[in-house]
Amino acid sequence: MLTQLSEDKMEIDQKSLLKYFNEYLLIGENGLTIGQLLNITFTSPSLIDQDKQIYQIGVDTTMTFPSKDAMMEMVAKVET
């Protein structure tokens, strides 16, 4: 390991975002996996609304899909 694991905790729960990708976006209507998340990177969160505690965070991903239809199924989930 090249970096220390003692940095400040992020204000965003990255585990919940990973769960969202793995258990919702990349699971098809038939319950089977439609793609694979290869890489995910988060930017620093920025507070948008102090009163409601709403944050904005950039998420950069690399995913693979076995077919165009599988990818479009994931895109449809993102749009809804």
Buried (B, 14 or more C-beta within 10 A) or exposed (E): EEEEEEEEEEEBEEEEBEEEBEEEBBBBEEEEEBBEBEEBEBEEEEEEEEEEEEEEBEEEEEBEBEEEEBBEBBEEBEEE
